[in-house]
């Protein structure tokens, strides 16, 4: 190793000084524009207070009752089932899988894998999921991803509020996806699947759209308390870091569409998180999906960088174990066996289930399709697709429980909905 050559990689203080000078320059119109958007919503302290109050469960339920939402009785049922201990306990689930051997097995709790499902589009789906989980002694996810149009969800009898309330009742983390993204018409390259090459470099937030993204985020942050959203573009990722440094208590997850597909790209992602971390070391980057093309060596390299930058317990590596059967990857796509090898020694991983097991999907007359995330609810109902899409979602739930079984057989702990599975 040429250590003299390696030393040339050191970033000189003058380079960091130049970056700080740019950030602090009163004439920096990019920073000024972001500050203007924040000022439109109020002071930092007022925005954070408003957000914290909006997300409190009693306040969510109060708003749902005031609008006479039909989801209130279902949320009350879900809370009652939780309080009654109707869901299988972790010990009983392990006994169901391993029999008497469960009592003698030492599970790797430090390597617990978060059970993640995507996409939780409509509130009633979690009720159907919970009913089956109770009846069949299955696990509910520890993490939910939502990709439904925000404005549509907001106006749908309290669907947005009900989804948030459900997450608090079951004890799961969750991510929402804002409407401001390249698929909203802002990217002139994108039409239907025939223009897929327009996705190269990410879905996109062209021109002034990062500021629209920020404005939309602060709206939902203030009025609903939504603080964790999907992030799909380097520009909005930078804005996410900047507003966190300014004091907004936001979090974000980086999407698979960003394309973190090799250790150097992952290094860049985590390096930016470190560069803009708060003085206490916290970062808004709470997790990121790697490209579906990565292998275990890539993830191990990512975990090593993450650990050395002090983010092992902060930034979750969210890995697709299954994918939608159509419109995203070549099938069959099943990374479960690789996960068992990886989770034995890599911490803070999420096993994301975006599709059913491929062998099940292949039998469906209508397998899961990523493009159907973007169909308005009115069109879903007009086409009679709602029962079909629910079946697709339940196939993902089954795949998630399949992963939980395999983790259990390999002596690895999991993170399911913490308030349901004690």
C-alpha positions as CSV (number, residue, x, y, z in Angstrom):
1,X,0.0,0.0,0.0
2,X,1.3,3.4,-0.9
3,X,0.4,5.4,2.2
4,X,1.9,8.6,0.8
5,X,-0.6,8.3,-2.1
6,X,-3.5,7.5,0.2
7,X,-2.8,10.7,2.2
8,X,-3.7,12.7,-0.8
9,X,-7.4,11.8,-0.3
10,X,-7.6,13.9,2.9
11,X,-10.1,16.7,2.5
12,X,-8.2,20.0,3.3
13,X,-9.8,22.4,5.8
14,X,-9.9,25.0,3.0
15,X,-12.3,22.9,1.0
16,X,-14.6,22.6,4.0
17,X,-14.3,26.3,4.6
18,X,-15.4,27.0,1.0
19,X,-18.4,24.8,1.5
20,X,-19.3,26.6,4.7
21,X,-18.8,29.9,3.0
22,X,-21.3,28.9,0.3
23,X,-23.9,27.7,2.9
24,X,-23.6,30.9,4.9
25,X,-23.5,33.3,2.0
26,X,-26.4,35.7,2.2
27,X,-26.5,35.8,-1.6
28,X,-26.9,32.0,-1.9
29,X,-30.3,32.0,-3.6
30,X,-30.7,28.2,-3.2
31,X,-30.5,28.5,0.6
32,X,-32.5,31.7,0.5
33,X,-35.3,30.0,-1.4
34,X,-35.5,27.1,1.1
35,X,-35.6,29.6,4.0
36,X,-38.4,31.4,2.3
37,X,-40.4,28.2,2.1
38,X,-39.9,27.5,5.7
39,X,-40.8,31.0,6.7
40,X,-44.1,30.6,4.9
41,X,-45.0,27.9,7.4
42,X,-43.8,29.7,10.5
43,X,-40.8,29.6,12.9
44,X,-38.9,26.4,13.3
45,X,-40.1,26.0,16.9
46,X,-43.7,26.7,16.0
47,X,-43.6,24.2,13.1
48,X,-42.1,21.5,15.3
49,X,-44.7,22.1,18.1
50,X,-47.6,22.0,15.6
51,X,-46.3,18.7,14.1
52,X,-45.8,17.0,17.4
53,X,-49.3,17.9,18.5
54,X,-50.9,16.8,15.2
55,X,-49.5,13.3,15.4
56,X,-50.6,12.5,18.9
57,X,-53.1,9.6,18.8
58,X,-55.9,11.3,20.8
59,X,-55.7,14.2,18.4
60,X,-55.8,12.0,15.3
61,X,-58.9,10.1,16.7
62,X,-60.6,13.4,17.6
63,X,-60.2,14.7,14.0
64,X,-61.6,11.4,12.7
65,X,-64.6,11.5,15.0
66,X,-65.3,15.1,14.1
67,X,-65.5,14.2,10.4
68,X,-67.6,11.1,11.2
69,X,-65.0,8.8,9.5
70,X,-66.2,5.2,9.0
71,X,-62.7,4.1,10.1
72,X,-63.2,5.0,13.8
73,X,-64.9,1.8,14.8
74,X,-62.2,-0.2,13.0
75,X,-59.5,1.6,14.8
76,X,-61.3,1.1,18.1
77,X,-61.5,-2.6,17.3
78,X,-57.8,-2.7,16.5
79,X,-56.9,-1.1,19.8
80,X,-59.2,-3.4,21.7
81,X,-57.6,-6.5,20.1
82,X,-54.2,-5.2,21.0
83,X,-55.3,-4.5,24.6
84,X,-56.9,-8.0,24.9
85,X,-53.6,-9.7,23.7
86,X,-55.4,-11.2,20.7
87,X,-52.2,-11.3,18.6
88,X,-49.7,-14.1,18.9
89,X,-46.8,-13.4,21.2
90,X,-43.2,-13.7,20.0
91,X,-42.7,-16.7,22.3
92,X,-45.8,-18.5,21.0
93,X,-44.9,-17.7,17.4
94,X,-41.4,-19.2,17.9
95,X,-43.0,-22.3,19.5
96,X,-45.4,-22.5,16.5
97,X,-42.4,-22.6,14.1
98,X,-39.9,-24.6,16.2
99,X,-41.9,-26.6,18.6
100,X,-40.2,-27.5,21.9
101,X,-36.8,-26.5,20.4
102,X,-37.9,-22.8,20.7
103,X,-37.3,-22.8,24.4
104,X,-33.7,-23.9,24.0
105,X,-32.9,-21.7,21.0
106,X,-30.8,-18.5,21.6
107,X,-32.0,-15.9,19.2
108,X,-29.6,-13.2,17.9
109,X,-31.6,-10.2,19.2
110,X,-28.9,-7.7,18.3
111,X,-29.3,-8.7,14.6
112,X,-33.1,-8.5,14.7
113,X,-34.5,-8.0,11.2
114,X,-37.4,-5.5,10.7
115,X,-40.3,-7.1,8.9
116,X,-41.4,-4.5,6.3
117,X,-44.3,-4.5,3.8
118,X,-45.0,-2.2,0.8
119,X,-47.3,-0.7,-0.2
120,X,-50.0,-0.2,2.4
121,X,-52.3,1.8,0.1
122,X,-55.7,1.8,1.8
123,X,-56.6,1.8,5.5
124,X,-59.1,-1.1,5.4
125,X,-56.3,-3.4,4.3
126,X,-54.6,-3.3,7.7
127,X,-57.9,-4.4,9.3
128,X,-58.1,-7.4,6.9
129,X,-54.5,-8.1,7.6
130,X,-55.0,-7.9,11.4
131,X,-58.1,-10.2,11.3
132,X,-56.1,-12.9,9.4
133,X,-53.1,-12.4,11.7
134,X,-55.2,-13.1,14.8
135,X,-57.0,-16.1,13.2
136,X,-53.9,-17.7,11.9
137,X,-51.4,-16.6,14.6
138,X,-49.4,-14.6,12.1
139,X,-47.1,-11.6,12.6
140,X,-48.0,-8.0,11.6
141,X,-45.2,-6.0,10.0
142,X,-42.9,-3.8,12.1
143,X,-42.7,-1.3,9.2
144,X,-45.2,-0.1,6.6
145,X,-44.5,1.9,3.4
146,X,-47.3,3.9,1.9
147,X,-47.3,5.1,-1.8
148,X,-50.9,6.3,-2.3
149,X,-51.5,9.8,-3.6
150,X,-51.4,12.0,-0.5
151,X,-54.1,14.4,-1.5
152,X,-56.4,11.5,-2.4
153,X,-55.7,9.8,0.9
154,X,-56.3,13.1,2.8
155,X,-59.7,13.5,1.2
156,X,-60.8,9.9,1.5
157,X,-62.9,9.9,4.7
158,X,-59.8,10.3,6.9
159,X,-57.8,7.5,5.3
160,X,-54.5,9.4,5.9
161,X,-55.3,10.1,9.6
162,X,-56.6,6.5,10.1
163,X,-53.4,5.1,8.6
164,X,-51.3,7.2,11.0
165,X,-53.4,6.2,14.0
166,X,-53.2,2.5,13.0
167,X,-49.4,2.7,13.0
168,X,-49.4,4.1,16.5
169,X,-51.8,1.5,17.8
170,X,-49.9,-1.5,16.4
171,X,-46.5,0.0,17.2
172,X,-44.9,0.1,13.7
173,X,-42.8,2.7,11.9
174,X,-44.0,3.9,8.6
175,X,-43.1,6.1,5.5
176,X,-45.4,8.2,3.4
177,X,-44.7,9.2,-0.2
178,X,-45.3,12.8,-1.2
179,X,-47.2,13.7,-4.4
180,X,-44.3,15.9,-5.7
181,X,-42.2,13.6,-7.8
182,X,-41.3,13.1,-11.4
183,X,-44.4,10.9,-12.0
184,X,-46.7,13.9,-11.4
185,X,-46.0,15.3,-14.8
186,X,-43.0,17.5,-13.9
187,X,-40.6,15.3,-15.8
188,X,-41.2,15.9,-19.5
189,X,-39.5,12.6,-20.4
190,X,-42.1,10.4,-18.6
191,X,-45.3,9.1,-20.0
192,X,-46.1,5.5,-19.6
193,X,-43.8,2.4,-19.5
194,X,-42.8,3.2,-23.1
195,X,-40.8,6.2,-21.7
196,X,-39.0,4.3,-19.0
197,X,-35.6,5.5,-20.1
198,X,-36.7,8.9,-18.7
199,X,-36.1,7.3,-15.3
200,X,-32.4,7.2,-15.8
201,X,-30.8,9.1,-13.0
202,X,-33.9,8.7,-10.8
203,X,-37.5,9.6,-11.2
204,X,-36.6,13.2,-10.8
205,X,-37.5,16.5,-9.2
206,X,-36.8,18.9,-12.2
207,X,-36.2,22.6,-12.0
208,X,-38.1,24.2,-9.1
209,X,-39.7,21.0,-7.9
210,X,-37.4,20.5,-4.9
211,X,-38.9,23.6,-3.4
212,X,-42.4,22.3,-4.1
213,X,-41.4,19.0,-2.4
214,X,-40.3,21.0,0.6
215,X,-43.5,23.0,0.7
216,X,-45.6,19.9,0.5
217,X,-43.6,18.1,3.2
218,X,-43.9,21.0,5.6
219,X,-47.7,21.1,4.9
220,X,-48.1,17.4,6.0
221,X,-45.5,17.8,8.7
222,X,-47.5,20.7,10.3
223,X,-51.1,19.6,9.7
224,X,-50.7,15.8,10.2
225,X,-47.5,15.3,12.0
226,X,-46.0,13.2,9.2
227,X,-42.3,13.4,9.7
228,X,-40.9,10.4,7.7
229,X,-41.2,10.4,3.9
230,X,-39.7,8.7,0.9
231,X,-37.0,10.6,-0.8
232,X,-36.2,9.9,-4.5
233,X,-33.8,12.7,-5.7
234,X,-30.4,14.0,-4.7
235,X,-31.7,17.6,-4.6
236,X,-34.6,16.8,-2.2
237,X,-32.2,14.6,-0.1
238,X,-29.9,17.6,0.3
239,X,-32.9,19.8,1.3
240,X,-33.8,17.1,3.8
241,X,-30.4,17.4,5.4
242,X,-30.5,21.2,5.3
243,X,-33.8,21.6,7.1
244,X,-32.8,19.0,9.7
245,X,-29.7,21.1,10.4
246,X,-31.9,24.1,10.7
247,X,-34.0,22.4,13.4
248,X,-36.9,20.7,11.6
249,X,-37.3,17.2,13.2
250,X,-37.8,15.5,9.9
251,X,-36.7,12.0,8.8
252,X,-36.6,10.4,5.4
253,X,-35.9,7.1,3.7
254,X,-34.1,7.0,0.4
255,X,-36.0,5.1,-2.4
256,X,-34.7,2.2,-4.5
257,X,-35.2,4.5,-7.5
258,X,-32.2,6.6,-6.4
259,X,-30.1,3.6,-7.4
260,X,-27.7,3.0,-4.5
261,X,-26.2,-0.1,-6.3
262,X,-22.5,-0.2,-5.3
263,X,-20.3,0.4,-2.3
264,X,-19.0,3.8,-3.6
265,X,-22.5,5.1,-4.2
266,X,-23.5,3.9,-0.7
267,X,-20.4,5.6,0.7
268,X,-21.4,8.9,-1.0
269,X,-24.9,8.6,0.5
270,X,-23.6,8.0,4.0
271,X,-20.9,10.6,3.7
272,X,-23.4,13.3,2.9
273,X,-25.4,12.2,6.0
274,X,-22.3,12.6,8.1
275,X,-21.4,15.9,6.6
276,X,-24.8,17.4,7.4
277,X,-25.4,15.7,10.7
278,X,-26.4,17.8,13.7
279,X,-23.8,18.5,16.4
280,X,-25.3,15.7,18.4
281,X,-24.6,13.3,15.5
282,X,-28.2,12.8,14.5
283,X,-29.2,12.6,10.8
284,X,-32.6,12.7,9.1
285,X,-31.5,9.7,7.0
286,X,-33.3,6.9,8.8
287,X,-33.0,4.2,6.2
288,X,-32.4,3.6,2.5
289,X,-33.3,1.0,-0.1
290,X,-30.4,-0.3,-2.1
291,X,-30.8,-1.2,-5.7
292,X,-32.4,-4.6,-6.4
293,X,-29.1,-5.5,-8.1
294,X,-26.9,-5.5,-5.0
295,X,-25.5,-8.7,-3.5
296,X,-24.5,-9.6,0.0
297,X,-20.9,-8.4,-0.5
298,X,-22.3,-4.9,-1.4
299,X,-24.5,-4.9,1.7
300,X,-21.6,-6.0,3.9
301,X,-19.5,-3.2,2.5
302,X,-22.4,-0.8,3.1
303,X,-22.7,-2.0,6.7
304,X,-18.9,-1.5,7.3
305,X,-19.1,2.1,6.1
306,X,-22.2,2.7,8.1
307,X,-20.5,1.4,11.3
308,X,-17.4,3.5,10.8
309,X,-19.4,6.6,10.3
310,X,-21.4,6.0,13.5
311,X,-24.7,5.2,11.9
312,X,-25.2,1.5,12.6
313,X,-28.1,2.0,15.0
314,X,-29.5,5.0,13.1
315,X,-29.6,4.2,9.4
316,X,-31.5,1.0,8.5
317,X,-30.5,-0.9,5.3
318,X,-33.9,-1.7,3.7
319,X,-33.4,-4.7,1.4
320,X,-36.1,-6.0,-1.0
321,X,-36.7,-9.7,-0.3
322,X,-39.6,-10.0,-2.7
323,X,-40.7,-7.5,-5.5
324,X,-43.9,-6.8,-7.4
325,X,-44.3,-9.6,-9.9
326,X,-44.7,-7.1,-12.8
327,X,-43.1,-3.8,-14.0
328,X,-40.1,-3.7,-11.8
329,X,-37.6,-6.7,-11.9
330,X,-37.0,-9.9,-13.7
331,X,-38.8,-12.8,-12.0
332,X,-38.4,-15.0,-10.1
333,X,-37.0,-12.5,-7.5
334,X,-36.5,-14.0,-4.1
335,X,-33.6,-12.9,-1.8
336,X,-34.7,-14.8,1.3
337,X,-31.8,-17.3,1.4
338,X,-29.3,-14.5,1.0
339,X,-30.9,-12.6,3.9
340,X,-30.4,-15.6,6.2
341,X,-26.7,-15.5,5.5
342,X,-26.5,-11.7,5.8
343,X,-28.6,-11.2,8.9
344,X,-26.4,-13.6,10.9
345,X,-23.7,-10.9,11.1
346,X,-25.1,-7.6,9.8
347,X,-27.3,-5.4,12.1
348,X,-30.2,-3.1,11.5
349,X,-31.6,-4.6,8.3
350,X,-35.1,-4.4,7.1
351,X,-36.6,-7.2,5.0
352,X,-38.9,-5.5,2.6
353,X,-41.7,-7.4,1.0
354,X,-43.0,-5.6,-2.1
355,X,-44.4,-8.8,-3.7
356,X,-45.6,-12.2,-2.8
357,X,-43.4,-15.2,-3.1
358,X,-42.8,-15.6,-6.8
359,X,-44.2,-19.2,-6.9
360,X,-47.4,-17.9,-5.5
361,X,-47.5,-14.8,-7.7
362,X,-47.1,-17.0,-10.8
363,X,-50.4,-18.7,-9.9
364,X,-52.4,-15.5,-9.7
365,X,-54.6,-14.4,-12.6
366,X,-53.7,-10.9,-11.6
367,X,-50.2,-10.8,-10.0
368,X,-48.9,-7.7,-8.2
369,X,-47.9,-4.8,-10.5
370,X,-45.9,-1.8,-9.4
371,X,-47.6,0.5,-11.9
372,X,-50.9,-0.1,-10.1
373,X,-49.5,1.9,-7.1
374,X,-50.3,5.0,-9.3
375,X,-53.9,4.2,-10.2
376,X,-56.4,6.7,-8.6
377,X,-58.8,5.0,-6.2
378,X,-61.8,6.0,-8.4
379,X,-60.3,4.0,-11.3
380,X,-59.5,1.1,-9.0
381,X,-63.1,0.9,-8.0
382,X,-64.5,1.5,-11.5
383,X,-62.4,-1.5,-12.8
384,X,-63.4,-3.7,-9.8
385,X,-59.7,-4.1,-8.8
386,X,-60.0,-3.5,-5.1
387,X,-60.4,-7.2,-4.1
388,X,-57.6,-8.1,-6.4
389,X,-55.2,-5.5,-5.0
390,X,-56.1,-6.6,-1.5
391,X,-55.2,-10.2,-2.5
392,X,-51.9,-8.9,-3.8
393,X,-51.3,-7.2,-0.5
394,X,-52.1,-10.3,1.5
395,X,-49.7,-12.3,-0.7
396,X,-47.0,-9.8,0.5
397,X,-48.2,-10.4,4.1
398,X,-47.7,-14.2,3.5
399,X,-44.3,-13.6,2.1
400,X,-43.4,-11.5,5.1
401,X,-44.5,-14.3,7.5
402,X,-42.5,-16.8,5.4
403,X,-39.4,-14.7,6.0
404,X,-40.2,-14.5,9.7
405,X,-40.4,-18.3,9.8
406,X,-37.0,-18.7,8.1
407,X,-35.4,-16.1,10.4
408,X,-36.8,-18.1,13.4
409,X,-35.4,-21.4,12.0
410,X,-32.0,-19.7,11.7
411,X,-32.1,-18.3,15.2
412,X,-32.4,-14.7,14.2
413,X,-34.8,-12.3,15.9
414,X,-37.3,-10.1,14.0
415,X,-39.0,-6.8,14.6
416,X,-42.7,-7.1,14.2
417,X,-45.4,-4.7,15.3
418,X,-44.1,-4.1,18.8
419,X,-47.5,-3.3,20.5
420,X,-49.1,-6.5,19.2
421,X,-46.5,-9.1,19.5
422,X,-45.1,-9.0,23.1
